[in-house]
C-alpha cells in the first residue's frame, strides 16, 4: 500500500517541468500512533498549480492596488487561517501572497457602505424604542450642541435632554451592535 519512491520522484519532476500531478487520489500509508507501522492508507490529492518562485526584489515602492483589480477572479481559492486572516494569491507582475485581517476588512466594508449612504442622502437610521441617556458635563453639551444637525445628517440622532444629559434616539442601521454611549463619548473626544 502507498506510493512508491518512483511515483513520488515522477510527480516531483512533473511539477518542476510545469505540469500537474494526477487529479485522482493516490493512497499513502498513515503511521499508527506510537509505532513505526502503518494502518489504513490516507488519500493524497494533487492540486494543480505552479511551483512558488519568490518575486525579484524591487527598489521602488509599490502603488496601492485598486480596490478590485481588473484581473480579480472571485472564484480563486482563499485560505482562512485561525478564523482571523485570509490569504490569497496576488496576480500582478511581482506575484506573491496577500494577508488580510478579516475584522479590519469587515470594518472597512461597513465604513464604505456608510459613506455611500451619507453621500446619497440621509442614511437609514435604527430608532430606539427608549432613548439611551448619556450623562456628560455642561461643557460637553455646549461643544456638541452646534453639531446636532450634522450628526443627524449622518444617521446619529442625539438631542440635549436636560443640563448634563444627552438622549440618543437612533444610530445608523449599518452599525452592528451599536453602543450609543461609547459612540457619543467617541464623538465628544474628536
PyMOL CGO cylinders between C-alpha atoms (Angstrom):
from pymol import cmd
from pymol.cgo import CYLINDER

trace = [
    CYLINDER, 0.00, 0.00, 0.00, 1.02, 3.61, -0.51, 0.3, 1, 1, 1, 1, 1, 1,
    CYLINDER, 1.02, 3.61, -0.51, 3.04, 5.46, -3.08, 0.3, 1, 1, 1, 1, 1, 1,
    CYLINDER, 3.04, 5.46, -3.08, 6.32, 4.10, -4.34, 0.3, 1, 1, 1, 1, 1, 1,
    CYLINDER, 6.32, 4.10, -4.34, 9.51, 6.14, -4.45, 0.3, 1, 1, 1, 1, 1, 1,
    CYLINDER, 9.51, 6.14, -4.45, 9.40, 6.08, -8.26, 0.3, 1, 1, 1, 1, 1, 1,
    CYLINDER, 9.40, 6.08, -8.26, 5.89, 7.58, -8.31, 0.3, 1, 1, 1, 1, 1, 1,
    CYLINDER, 5.89, 7.58, -8.31, 6.95, 10.30, -5.87, 0.3, 1, 1, 1, 1, 1, 1,
    CYLINDER, 6.95, 10.30, -5.87, 10.01, 11.21, -7.97, 0.3, 1, 1, 1, 1, 1, 1,
    CYLINDER, 10.01, 11.21, -7.97, 7.96, 11.23, -11.20, 0.3, 1, 1, 1, 1, 1, 1,
    CYLINDER, 7.96, 11.23, -11.20, 5.42, 13.58, -9.62, 0.3, 1, 1, 1, 1, 1, 1,
    CYLINDER, 5.42, 13.58, -9.62, 8.15, 15.96, -8.39, 0.3, 1, 1, 1, 1, 1, 1,
    CYLINDER, 8.15, 15.96, -8.39, 9.77, 16.09, -11.84, 0.3, 1, 1, 1, 1, 1, 1,
    CYLINDER, 9.77, 16.09, -11.84, 6.37, 16.72, -13.41, 0.3, 1, 1, 1, 1, 1, 1,
    CYLINDER, 6.37, 16.72, -13.41, 5.82, 19.69, -11.06, 0.3, 1, 1, 1, 1, 1, 1,
    CYLINDER, 5.82, 19.69, -11.06, 9.27, 21.15, -11.78, 0.3, 1, 1, 1, 1, 1, 1,
    CYLINDER, 9.27, 21.15, -11.78, 8.55, 20.91, -15.52, 0.3, 1, 1, 1, 1, 1, 1,
    CYLINDER, 8.55, 20.91, -15.52, 5.36, 22.95, -15.04, 0.3, 1, 1, 1, 1, 1, 1,
    CYLINDER, 5.36, 22.95, -15.04, 2.95, 20.05, -15.25, 0.3, 1, 1, 1, 1, 1, 1,
    CYLINDER, 2.95, 20.05, -15.25, 0.48, 18.95, -12.64, 0.3, 1, 1, 1, 1, 1, 1,
    CYLINDER, 0.48, 18.95, -12.64, 0.06, 15.72, -10.80, 0.3, 1, 1, 1, 1, 1, 1,
    CYLINDER, 0.06, 15.72, -10.80, -2.84, 13.34, -11.21, 0.3, 1, 1, 1, 1, 1, 1,
    CYLINDER, -2.84, 13.34, -11.21, -6.30, 14.67, -10.50, 0.3, 1, 1, 1, 1, 1, 1,
    CYLINDER, -6.30, 14.67, -10.50, -7.36, 11.43, -8.86, 0.3, 1, 1, 1, 1, 1, 1,
    CYLINDER, -7.36, 11.43, -8.86, -6.45, 10.38, -5.33, 0.3, 1, 1, 1, 1, 1, 1,
    CYLINDER, -6.45, 10.38, -5.33, -3.45, 8.18, -4.63, 0.3, 1, 1, 1, 1, 1, 1,
    CYLINDER, -3.45, 8.18, -4.63, -3.00, 6.23, -1.45, 0.3, 1, 1, 1, 1, 1, 1,
    CYLINDER, -3.00, 6.23, -1.45, -0.26, 6.88, 1.09, 0.3, 1, 1, 1, 1, 1, 1,
    CYLINDER, -0.26, 6.88, 1.09, 0.24, 4.96, 4.32, 0.3, 1, 1, 1, 1, 1, 1,
    CYLINDER, 0.24, 4.96, 4.32, -0.60, 6.61, 7.62, 0.3, 1, 1, 1, 1, 1, 1,
    CYLINDER, -0.60, 6.61, 7.62, 1.50, 5.63, 10.63, 0.3, 1, 1, 1, 1, 1, 1,
    CYLINDER, 1.50, 5.63, 10.63, -0.25, 4.12, 13.62, 0.3, 1, 1, 1, 1, 1, 1,
    CYLINDER, -0.25, 4.12, 13.62, 0.14, 6.30, 16.73, 0.3, 1, 1, 1, 1, 1, 1,
    CYLINDER, 0.14, 6.30, 16.73, 3.23, 5.44, 18.73, 0.3, 1, 1, 1, 1, 1, 1,
    CYLINDER, 3.23, 5.44, 18.73, 4.52, 2.78, 16.32, 0.3, 1, 1, 1, 1, 1, 1,
    CYLINDER, 4.52, 2.78, 16.32, 6.51, 2.73, 13.12, 0.3, 1, 1, 1, 1, 1, 1,
    CYLINDER, 6.51, 2.73, 13.12, 3.84, 0.64, 11.44, 0.3, 1, 1, 1, 1, 1, 1,
    CYLINDER, 3.84, 0.64, 11.44, 1.13, 1.73, 9.07, 0.3, 1, 1, 1, 1, 1, 1,
    CYLINDER, 1.13, 1.73, 9.07, -2.59, 1.29, 9.36, 0.3, 1, 1, 1, 1, 1, 1,
    CYLINDER, -2.59, 1.29, 9.36, -5.20, 2.27, 6.81, 0.3, 1, 1, 1, 1, 1, 1,
    CYLINDER, -5.20, 2.27, 6.81, -3.79, 4.33, 3.94, 0.3, 1, 1, 1, 1, 1, 1,
    CYLINDER, -3.79, 4.33, 3.94, -4.67, 8.04, 3.73, 0.3, 1, 1, 1, 1, 1, 1,
    CYLINDER, -4.67, 8.04, 3.73, -5.87, 9.54, 0.47, 0.3, 1, 1, 1, 1, 1, 1,
    CYLINDER, -5.87, 9.54, 0.47, -3.49, 12.10, -1.03, 0.3, 1, 1, 1, 1, 1, 1,
    CYLINDER, -3.49, 12.10, -1.03, -4.81, 14.58, -3.60, 0.3, 1, 1, 1, 1, 1, 1,
    CYLINDER, -4.81, 14.58, -3.60, -2.73, 16.56, -6.06, 0.3, 1, 1, 1, 1, 1, 1,
    CYLINDER, -2.73, 16.56, -6.06, -3.68, 20.20, -6.58, 0.3, 1, 1, 1, 1, 1, 1,
    CYLINDER, -3.68, 20.20, -6.58, -2.85, 21.71, -9.98, 0.3, 1, 1, 1, 1, 1, 1,
    CYLINDER, -2.85, 21.71, -9.98, -0.64, 24.76, -9.81, 0.3, 1, 1, 1, 1, 1, 1,
    CYLINDER, -0.64, 24.76, -9.81, 2.74, 26.31, -10.44, 0.3, 1, 1, 1, 1, 1, 1,
    CYLINDER, 2.74, 26.31, -10.44, 5.67, 25.99, -8.08, 0.3, 1, 1, 1, 1, 1, 1,
    CYLINDER, 5.67, 25.99, -8.08, 6.23, 29.07, -5.92, 0.3, 1, 1, 1, 1, 1, 1,
    CYLINDER, 6.23, 29.07, -5.92, 9.04, 31.37, -7.01, 0.3, 1, 1, 1, 1, 1, 1,
    CYLINDER, 9.04, 31.37, -7.01, 9.64, 34.47, -4.90, 0.3, 1, 1, 1, 1, 1, 1,
    CYLINDER, 9.64, 34.47, -4.90, 9.38, 37.72, -6.87, 0.3, 1, 1, 1, 1, 1, 1,
    CYLINDER, 9.38, 37.72, -6.87, 12.57, 39.66, -7.59, 0.3, 1, 1, 1, 1, 1, 1,
    CYLINDER, 12.57, 39.66, -7.59, 13.08, 42.49, -5.11, 0.3, 1, 1, 1, 1, 1, 1,
    CYLINDER, 13.08, 42.49, -5.11, 12.43, 46.00, -6.38, 0.3, 1, 1, 1, 1, 1, 1,
    CYLINDER, 12.43, 46.00, -6.38, 13.76, 49.25, -5.01, 0.3, 1, 1, 1, 1, 1, 1,
    CYLINDER, 13.76, 49.25, -5.01, 10.77, 51.39, -5.98, 0.3, 1, 1, 1, 1, 1, 1,
    CYLINDER, 10.77, 51.39, -5.98, 7.70, 51.46, -3.76, 0.3, 1, 1, 1, 1, 1, 1,
    CYLINDER, 7.70, 51.46, -3.76, 4.58, 49.67, -4.91, 0.3, 1, 1, 1, 1, 1, 1,
    CYLINDER, 4.58, 49.67, -4.91, 1.50, 51.74, -5.54, 0.3, 1, 1, 1, 1, 1, 1,
    CYLINDER, 1.50, 51.74, -5.54, -1.62, 50.77, -3.66, 0.3, 1, 1, 1, 1, 1, 1,
    CYLINDER, -1.62, 50.77, -3.66, -3.66, 48.35, -5.77, 0.3, 1, 1, 1, 1, 1, 1,
    CYLINDER, -3.66, 48.35, -5.77, -7.14, 49.38, -6.86, 0.3, 1, 1, 1, 1, 1, 1,
    CYLINDER, -7.14, 49.38, -6.86, -9.95, 48.16, -4.62, 0.3, 1, 1, 1, 1, 1, 1,
    CYLINDER, -9.95, 48.16, -4.62, -10.92, 45.48, -7.17, 0.3, 1, 1, 1, 1, 1, 1,
    CYLINDER, -10.92, 45.48, -7.17, -8.18, 44.63, -9.69, 0.3, 1, 1, 1, 1, 1, 1,
    CYLINDER, -8.18, 44.63, -9.69, -9.23, 44.15, -13.31, 0.3, 1, 1, 1, 1, 1, 1,
    CYLINDER, -9.23, 44.15, -13.31, -7.93, 40.57, -13.32, 0.3, 1, 1, 1, 1, 1, 1,
    CYLINDER, -7.93, 40.57, -13.32, -9.57, 39.72, -9.98, 0.3, 1, 1, 1, 1, 1, 1,
    CYLINDER, -9.57, 39.72, -9.98, -11.06, 36.25, -10.00, 0.3, 1, 1, 1, 1, 1, 1,
    CYLINDER, -11.06, 36.25, -10.00, -13.77, 35.90, -7.31, 0.3, 1, 1, 1, 1, 1, 1,
    CYLINDER, -13.77, 35.90, -7.31, -13.59, 32.11, -7.67, 0.3, 1, 1, 1, 1, 1, 1,
    CYLINDER, -13.59, 32.11, -7.67, -9.86, 31.98, -6.87, 0.3, 1, 1, 1, 1, 1, 1,
    CYLINDER, -9.86, 31.98, -6.87, -9.08, 29.93, -3.78, 0.3, 1, 1, 1, 1, 1, 1,
    CYLINDER, -9.08, 29.93, -3.78, -8.62, 31.78, -0.49, 0.3, 1, 1, 1, 1, 1, 1,
    CYLINDER, -8.62, 31.78, -0.49, -7.08, 30.28, 2.63, 0.3, 1, 1, 1, 1, 1, 1,
    CYLINDER, -7.08, 30.28, 2.63, -8.51, 31.15, 6.05, 0.3, 1, 1, 1, 1, 1, 1,
    CYLINDER, -8.51, 31.15, 6.05, -6.07, 30.99, 8.97, 0.3, 1, 1, 1, 1, 1, 1,
    CYLINDER, -6.07, 30.99, 8.97, -7.19, 30.85, 12.61, 0.3, 1, 1, 1, 1, 1, 1,
    CYLINDER, -7.19, 30.85, 12.61, -10.63, 32.25, 11.69, 0.3, 1, 1, 1, 1, 1, 1,
    CYLINDER, -10.63, 32.25, 11.69, -8.95, 35.68, 11.58, 0.3, 1, 1, 1, 1, 1, 1,
    CYLINDER, -8.95, 35.68, 11.58, -6.84, 36.05, 8.44, 0.3, 1, 1, 1, 1, 1, 1,
    CYLINDER, -6.84, 36.05, 8.44, -7.43, 35.42, 4.74, 0.3, 1, 1, 1, 1, 1, 1,
    CYLINDER, -7.43, 35.42, 4.74, -4.51, 34.59, 2.45, 0.3, 1, 1, 1, 1, 1, 1,
    CYLINDER, -4.51, 34.59, 2.45, -4.85, 34.89, -1.31, 0.3, 1, 1, 1, 1, 1, 1,
    CYLINDER, -4.85, 34.89, -1.31, -2.53, 34.87, -4.29, 0.3, 1, 1, 1, 1, 1, 1,
    CYLINDER, -2.53, 34.87, -4.29, -1.73, 38.25, -5.85, 0.3, 1, 1, 1, 1, 1, 1,
    CYLINDER, -1.73, 38.25, -5.85, -1.84, 38.33, -9.66, 0.3, 1, 1, 1, 1, 1, 1,
    CYLINDER, -1.84, 38.33, -9.66, 0.44, 41.19, -10.62, 0.3, 1, 1, 1, 1, 1, 1,
    CYLINDER, 0.44, 41.19, -10.62, 3.91, 41.47, -12.12, 0.3, 1, 1, 1, 1, 1, 1,
    CYLINDER, 3.91, 41.47, -12.12, 5.53, 40.67, -8.77, 0.3, 1, 1, 1, 1, 1, 1,
    CYLINDER, 5.53, 40.67, -8.77, 3.22, 37.85, -7.70, 0.3, 1, 1, 1, 1, 1, 1,
    CYLINDER, 3.22, 37.85, -7.70, 3.18, 36.67, -4.11, 0.3, 1, 1, 1, 1, 1, 1,
    CYLINDER, 3.18, 36.67, -4.11, 0.50, 36.49, -1.45, 0.3, 1, 1, 1, 1, 1, 1,
    CYLINDER, 0.50, 36.49, -1.45, -1.70, 38.97, 0.37, 0.3, 1, 1, 1, 1, 1, 1,
    CYLINDER, -1.70, 38.97, 0.37, -2.68, 38.58, 4.04, 0.3, 1, 1, 1, 1, 1, 1,
    CYLINDER, -2.68, 38.58, 4.04, -5.99, 40.20, 5.01, 0.3, 1, 1, 1, 1, 1, 1,
    CYLINDER, -5.99, 40.20, 5.01, -7.30, 40.71, 8.56, 0.3, 1, 1, 1, 1, 1, 1,
    CYLINDER, -7.30, 40.71, 8.56, -10.99, 39.74, 8.33, 0.3, 1, 1, 1, 1, 1, 1,
    CYLINDER, -10.99, 39.74, 8.33, -12.07, 42.06, 11.14, 0.3, 1, 1, 1, 1, 1, 1,
    CYLINDER, -12.07, 42.06, 11.14, -10.37, 45.08, 9.56, 0.3, 1, 1, 1, 1, 1, 1,
    CYLINDER, -10.37, 45.08, 9.56, -11.87, 44.12, 6.18, 0.3, 1, 1, 1, 1, 1, 1,
    CYLINDER, -11.87, 44.12, 6.18, -15.35, 43.93, 7.72, 0.3, 1, 1, 1, 1, 1, 1,
    CYLINDER, -15.35, 43.93, 7.72, -14.93, 47.36, 9.33, 0.3, 1, 1, 1, 1, 1, 1,
    CYLINDER, -14.93, 47.36, 9.33, -13.74, 48.80, 6.01, 0.3, 1, 1, 1, 1, 1, 1,
    CYLINDER, -13.74, 48.80, 6.01, -16.73, 47.35, 4.14, 0.3, 1, 1, 1, 1, 1, 1,
    CYLINDER, -16.73, 47.35, 4.14, -19.13, 48.83, 6.72, 0.3, 1, 1, 1, 1, 1, 1,
    CYLINDER, -19.13, 48.83, 6.72, -17.34, 52.19, 6.59, 0.3, 1, 1, 1, 1, 1, 1,
    CYLINDER, -17.34, 52.19, 6.59, -17.50, 52.35, 2.77, 0.3, 1, 1, 1, 1, 1, 1,
    CYLINDER, -17.50, 52.35, 2.77, -21.21, 51.40, 2.80, 0.3, 1, 1, 1, 1, 1, 1,
    CYLINDER, -21.21, 51.40, 2.80, -21.97, 54.04, 5.46, 0.3, 1, 1, 1, 1, 1, 1,
    CYLINDER, -21.97, 54.04, 5.46, -20.01, 56.62, 3.44, 0.3, 1, 1, 1, 1, 1, 1,
    CYLINDER, -20.01, 56.62, 3.44, -22.06, 55.79, 0.31, 0.3, 1, 1, 1, 1, 1, 1,
    CYLINDER, -22.06, 55.79, 0.31, -25.28, 56.11, 2.35, 0.3, 1, 1, 1, 1, 1, 1,
    CYLINDER, -25.28, 56.11, 2.35, -24.25, 59.54, 3.65, 0.3, 1, 1, 1, 1, 1, 1,
    CYLINDER, -24.25, 59.54, 3.65, -23.24, 60.74, 0.16, 0.3, 1, 1, 1, 1, 1, 1,
    CYLINDER, -23.24, 60.74, 0.16, -26.58, 59.63, -1.32, 0.3, 1, 1, 1, 1, 1, 1,
    CYLINDER, -26.58, 59.63, -1.32, -28.67, 61.35, 1.37, 0.3, 1, 1, 1, 1, 1, 1,
    CYLINDER, -28.67, 61.35, 1.37, -29.67, 60.62, 4.94, 0.3, 1, 1, 1, 1, 1, 1,
    CYLINDER, -29.67, 60.62, 4.94, -28.63, 57.08, 5.85, 0.3, 1, 1, 1, 1, 1, 1,
    CYLINDER, -28.63, 57.08, 5.85, -31.20, 54.65, 7.18, 0.3, 1, 1, 1, 1, 1, 1,
    CYLINDER, -31.20, 54.65, 7.18, -31.47, 55.03, 10.95, 0.3, 1, 1, 1, 1, 1, 1,
    CYLINDER, -31.47, 55.03, 10.95, -32.28, 52.46, 13.64, 0.3, 1, 1, 1, 1, 1, 1,
    CYLINDER, -32.28, 52.46, 13.64, -34.51, 54.30, 16.10, 0.3, 1, 1, 1, 1, 1, 1,
    CYLINDER, -34.51, 54.30, 16.10, -34.58, 53.15, 19.71, 0.3, 1, 1, 1, 1, 1, 1,
    CYLINDER, -34.58, 53.15, 19.71, -37.89, 52.47, 21.47, 0.3, 1, 1, 1, 1, 1, 1,
    CYLINDER, -37.89, 52.47, 21.47, -36.41, 54.08, 24.57, 0.3, 1, 1, 1, 1, 1, 1,
    CYLINDER, -36.41, 54.08, 24.57, -33.67, 56.67, 24.07, 0.3, 1, 1, 1, 1, 1, 1,
    CYLINDER, -33.67, 56.67, 24.07, -30.26, 55.85, 25.52, 0.3, 1, 1, 1, 1, 1, 1,
    CYLINDER, -30.26, 55.85, 25.52, -29.36, 58.52, 28.09, 0.3, 1, 1, 1, 1, 1, 1,
    CYLINDER, -29.36, 58.52, 28.09, -25.72, 59.59, 28.37, 0.3, 1, 1, 1, 1, 1, 1,
    CYLINDER, -25.72, 59.59, 28.37, -24.52, 61.73, 31.28, 0.3, 1, 1, 1, 1, 1, 1,
    CYLINDER, -24.52, 61.73, 31.28, -21.98, 64.36, 30.19, 0.3, 1, 1, 1, 1, 1, 1,
    CYLINDER, -21.98, 64.36, 30.19, -20.62, 67.65, 31.51, 0.3, 1, 1, 1, 1, 1, 1,
    CYLINDER, -20.62, 67.65, 31.51, -22.13, 71.07, 30.73, 0.3, 1, 1, 1, 1, 1, 1,
    CYLINDER, -22.13, 71.07, 30.73, -19.02, 71.89, 28.71, 0.3, 1, 1, 1, 1, 1, 1,
    CYLINDER, -19.02, 71.89, 28.71, -19.55, 68.77, 26.56, 0.3, 1, 1, 1, 1, 1, 1,
    CYLINDER, -19.55, 68.77, 26.56, -23.21, 69.78, 26.00, 0.3, 1, 1, 1, 1, 1, 1,
    CYLINDER, -23.21, 69.78, 26.00, -22.01, 73.21, 24.77, 0.3, 1, 1, 1, 1, 1, 1,
    CYLINDER, -22.01, 73.21, 24.77, -19.48, 71.58, 22.44, 0.3, 1, 1, 1, 1, 1, 1,
    CYLINDER, -19.48, 71.58, 22.44, -21.87, 69.06, 20.85, 0.3, 1, 1, 1, 1, 1, 1,
    CYLINDER, -21.87, 69.06, 20.85, -24.99, 71.26, 20.61, 0.3, 1, 1, 1, 1, 1, 1,
    CYLINDER, -24.99, 71.26, 20.61, -23.92, 73.17, 17.45, 0.3, 1, 1, 1, 1, 1, 1,
    CYLINDER, -23.92, 73.17, 17.45, -23.28, 69.84, 15.65, 0.3, 1, 1, 1, 1, 1, 1,
    CYLINDER, -23.28, 69.84, 15.65, -26.58, 68.03, 16.33, 0.3, 1, 1, 1, 1, 1, 1,
    CYLINDER, -26.58, 68.03, 16.33, -27.90, 68.66, 12.78, 0.3, 1, 1, 1, 1, 1, 1,
    CYLINDER, -27.90, 68.66, 12.78, -24.64, 67.39, 11.26, 0.3, 1, 1, 1, 1, 1, 1,
    CYLINDER, -24.64, 67.39, 11.26, -24.83, 64.25, 13.39, 0.3, 1, 1, 1, 1, 1, 1,
    CYLINDER, -24.83, 64.25, 13.39, -28.45, 63.69, 12.32, 0.3, 1, 1, 1, 1, 1, 1,
    CYLINDER, -28.45, 63.69, 12.32, -27.33, 64.02, 8.67, 0.3, 1, 1, 1, 1, 1, 1,
    CYLINDER, -27.33, 64.02, 8.67, -25.02, 61.04, 9.12, 0.3, 1, 1, 1, 1, 1, 1,
    CYLINDER, -25.02, 61.04, 9.12, -27.67, 58.98, 10.94, 0.3, 1, 1, 1, 1, 1, 1,
    CYLINDER, -27.67, 58.98, 10.94, -26.88, 59.71, 14.60, 0.3, 1, 1, 1, 1, 1, 1,
    CYLINDER, -26.88, 59.71, 14.60, -29.94, 61.24, 16.28, 0.3, 1, 1, 1, 1, 1, 1,
    CYLINDER, -29.94, 61.24, 16.28, -28.81, 62.91, 19.52, 0.3, 1, 1, 1, 1, 1, 1,
    CYLINDER, -28.81, 62.91, 19.52, -30.74, 65.53, 21.50, 0.3, 1, 1, 1, 1, 1, 1,
    CYLINDER, -30.74, 65.53, 21.50, -29.98, 67.55, 24.61, 0.3, 1, 1, 1, 1, 1, 1,
    CYLINDER, -29.98, 67.55, 24.61, -32.05, 66.17, 27.49, 0.3, 1, 1, 1, 1, 1, 1,
    CYLINDER, -32.05, 66.17, 27.49, -31.53, 68.41, 30.50, 0.3, 1, 1, 1, 1, 1, 1,
    CYLINDER, -31.53, 68.41, 30.50, -28.45, 70.26, 31.69, 0.3, 1, 1, 1, 1, 1, 1,
    CYLINDER, -28.45, 70.26, 31.69, -26.00, 67.35, 31.66, 0.3, 1, 1, 1, 1, 1, 1,
    CYLINDER, -26.00, 67.35, 31.66, -27.71, 64.60, 29.68, 0.3, 1, 1, 1, 1, 1, 1,
    CYLINDER, -27.71, 64.60, 29.68, -27.82, 63.64, 26.01, 0.3, 1, 1, 1, 1, 1, 1,
    CYLINDER, -27.82, 63.64, 26.01, -30.55, 61.37, 24.64, 0.3, 1, 1, 1, 1, 1, 1,
    CYLINDER, -30.55, 61.37, 24.64, -29.53, 59.11, 21.75, 0.3, 1, 1, 1, 1, 1, 1,
    CYLINDER, -29.53, 59.11, 21.75, -32.69, 58.38, 19.74, 0.3, 1, 1, 1, 1, 1, 1,
    CYLINDER, -32.69, 58.38, 19.74, -31.12, 56.50, 16.84, 0.3, 1, 1, 1, 1, 1, 1,
    CYLINDER, -31.12, 56.50, 16.84, -27.94, 55.34, 15.11, 0.3, 1, 1, 1, 1, 1, 1,
    CYLINDER, -27.94, 55.34, 15.11, -27.17, 54.22, 11.54, 0.3, 1, 1, 1, 1, 1, 1,
    CYLINDER, -27.17, 54.22, 11.54, -28.59, 50.78, 10.70, 0.3, 1, 1, 1, 1, 1, 1,
    CYLINDER, -28.59, 50.78, 10.70, -25.20, 49.69, 9.37, 0.3, 1, 1, 1, 1, 1, 1,
    CYLINDER, -25.20, 49.69, 9.37, -23.69, 49.80, 12.86, 0.3, 1, 1, 1, 1, 1, 1,
    CYLINDER, -23.69, 49.80, 12.86, -23.88, 46.25, 14.20, 0.3, 1, 1, 1, 1, 1, 1,
    CYLINDER, -23.88, 46.25, 14.20, -24.44, 46.02, 17.96, 0.3, 1, 1, 1, 1, 1, 1,
    CYLINDER, -24.44, 46.02, 17.96, -24.33, 49.78, 18.46, 0.3, 1, 1, 1, 1, 1, 1,
    CYLINDER, -24.33, 49.78, 18.46, -23.19, 51.13, 21.80, 0.3, 1, 1, 1, 1, 1, 1,
    CYLINDER, -23.19, 51.13, 21.80, -24.76, 54.62, 21.91, 0.3, 1, 1, 1, 1, 1, 1,
    CYLINDER, -24.76, 54.62, 21.91, -22.88, 55.79, 24.99, 0.3, 1, 1, 1, 1, 1, 1,
    CYLINDER, -22.88, 55.79, 24.99, -19.50, 54.75, 23.57, 0.3, 1, 1, 1, 1, 1, 1,
    CYLINDER, -19.50, 54.75, 23.57, -20.42, 56.38, 20.25, 0.3, 1, 1, 1, 1, 1, 1,
    CYLINDER, -20.42, 56.38, 20.25, -21.31, 59.71, 21.92, 0.3, 1, 1, 1, 1, 1, 1,
    CYLINDER, -21.31, 59.71, 21.92, -18.14, 59.65, 24.03, 0.3, 1, 1, 1, 1, 1, 1,
    CYLINDER, -18.14, 59.65, 24.03, -16.03, 58.99, 20.93, 0.3, 1, 1, 1, 1, 1, 1,
    CYLINDER, -16.03, 58.99, 20.93, -17.70, 61.92, 19.14, 0.3, 1, 1, 1, 1, 1, 1,
    CYLINDER, -17.70, 61.92, 19.14, -17.00, 64.16, 22.13, 0.3, 1, 1, 1, 1, 1, 1,
    CYLINDER, -17.00, 64.16, 22.13, -13.33, 63.11, 22.13, 0.3, 1, 1, 1, 1, 1, 1,
    CYLINDER, -13.33, 63.11, 22.13, -12.88, 64.06, 18.47, 0.3, 1, 1, 1, 1, 1, 1,
]
cmd.load_cgo(trace, "trace")
